[in-house]
Amino acid sequence: MEKKKIIYFHGFGSSGASGTVETLRNLLPDAEIIAPDILVDPFEALPFLKALCEDEHPDLVIGTSMGGMYAHQMRGYKRICVNPALNMSSMSKVLKTGTHKFFNRRKNNEKDLNSAAL
C-alpha cells in the first residue's frame, strides 16, 4: 500500500522543523510528511508552494496560521486550515518591521528574518 502524502505549511516565523511537524510524523507514521521552510516574502512563497503541490501531488495539505492562509489557496487539494491568518494585512500592530528571530530551526540555518526587506 502506497504511503499517503501530506504537505504541512508552517506559520509565520516558524519552519519545517516545528513541533507540529514532529507531532504529525509521530501520529501518522505511515504517512509521508513533507514540511518545507516557507519563503518569507509572500510573492515568492505562494508560487513556491503551488509548484511544490504540483510536483508532489499530496493527498492532503495542512497549514497553521499563515501556513493555513497559504493552504487555503491550494485549490484542487484536500486541505485542513488550522486558525488561518486570512487577515495578515490588518495585523500591523503585531507584525512590525525589523529583524526577528525564527521560532524554529530552518533548513538553511538562517536564524533571523528581516521584515523590512519585504
C-alpha positions in Angstrom: 0.0 0.0 0.0 1.3 3.4 -1.0 2.0 5.9 1.8 -0.3 8.9 2.0 1.5 12.1 1.2 0.8 15.2 3.4 2.3 18.6 2.9 2.4 20.8 6.0 2.7 24.6 5.8 4.1 26.3 9.0 3.1 29.7 10.3 4.9 33.0 10.2 8.4 32.9 11.7 8.4 29.1 12.0 9.9 26.4 9.9 9.5 22.9 8.6 11.2 21.7 11.8 8.4 22.8 14.1 7.0 20.8 16.8 3.8 20.4 14.8 5.7 18.5 12.1 7.2 16.2 14.7 3.8 15.6 16.1 2.3 14.8 12.7 5.1 12.4 12.0 4.6 10.7 15.4 0.8 10.5 15.0 0.9 9.4 11.3 3.9 7.1 11.0 2.6 5.5 7.8 2.3 8.9 6.0 5.0 10.8 4.2 5.1 14.3 5.8 6.6 17.0 3.6 7.4 20.2 5.5 9.3 22.9 3.6 10.7 26.1 5.1 8.4 28.6 3.6 10.0 31.6 2.0 9.4 34.8 4.0 8.3 37.0 1.0 4.6 36.1 0.1 5.2 37.0 -3.5 7.9 34.2 -3.6 6.2 31.8 -1.1 2.9 31.4 -2.9 4.4 30.3 -6.3 6.9 28.1 -4.5 4.1 26.3 -2.5 1.9 25.9 -5.6 4.8 24.4 -7.5 5.5 22.1 -4.6 2.0 20.8 -4.6 2.0 20.3 -8.3 5.3 18.3 -8.1 4.3 16.2 -5.0 0.6 15.6 -5.6 -0.3 15.5 -1.9 -3.3 13.6 -0.6 -3.7 16.4 2.0 -2.3 19.9 2.6 -2.3 21.1 6.2 -1.5 24.7 7.3 -1.5 26.6 10.5 -1.8 30.3 10.9 -0.1 32.0 8.0 0.5 28.5 6.6 -3.3 28.0 6.9 -3.7 31.1 4.7 -1.4 29.5 2.1 -3.1 26.1 2.4 -6.5 27.8 1.8 -5.1 28.9 -1.6 -4.1 25.4 -2.7 -7.2 24.8 -4.8 -7.8 21.3 -6.1 -6.3 19.6 -3.0 -7.9 18.4 0.2 -6.9 21.0 2.8 -7.0 21.5 6.6 -6.6 25.1 7.5 -5.9 25.5 11.3 -6.5 29.0 12.5 -5.7 30.5 9.1 -4.3 34.1 9.2 -6.6 35.3 6.4 -6.3 39.0 7.5 -2.5 39.3 7.6 -2.6 42.9 6.2 -4.7 44.0 9.2 -2.1 42.8 11.7 0.2 45.8 11.5 0.1 46.1 15.3 1.6 42.6 15.7 3.8 42.4 12.6 6.5 45.1 13.0 9.3 45.8 10.5 12.8 45.0 11.6 14.8 41.9 12.3 13.1 39.0 14.1 14.2 35.5 15.2 12.7 32.4 13.6 10.8 30.3 16.1 12.3 27.1 14.8 15.5 25.9 13.1 15.5 26.5 9.4 17.0 24.0 6.9 19.4 26.7 5.6 20.4 27.6 9.2 19.1 31.1 8.9 18.3 32.5 12.4 16.8 35.9 11.6 14.3 37.3 9.2 14.4 40.9 8.1 10.8 42.0 7.6 12.0 45.5 6.4 13.2 43.8 3.2 9.6 42.6 2.4 
